[in-house]
Amino acid sequence: MIEIEQLRFSYRDSVFRLHVPQLRIEDGQSVVVAGPSGSGKTTLLNLIAGILPAESGRIIIDSTCITQLTDPARRLFRLQHI
């Protein structure tokens, strides 16, 4: 399961801002991420994968809160689980 709560992200020196108040994706559930170019689709997926660190909020995959992991720990989590 993937749970997102009050996720916020922005790129340095950019006007782009991503805010996901709440999202829950159950195990086995199929989800489509759709939107125009520049709307944050790839950024959201990179945040969920632990490639990008969130500014604030929580991303929980199964029972692991990846937003609280260090960069090396996120890499290891990604290798083992994503």
Protein Blocks (a to p, Z undefined) as FASTA:
>chain_A
ZZdehiacddehiabdcddfbacddehiacdddddehilpmmmmmmmnomaccfbdcdde
hjacfklpcfklmmmmmmmmZZ
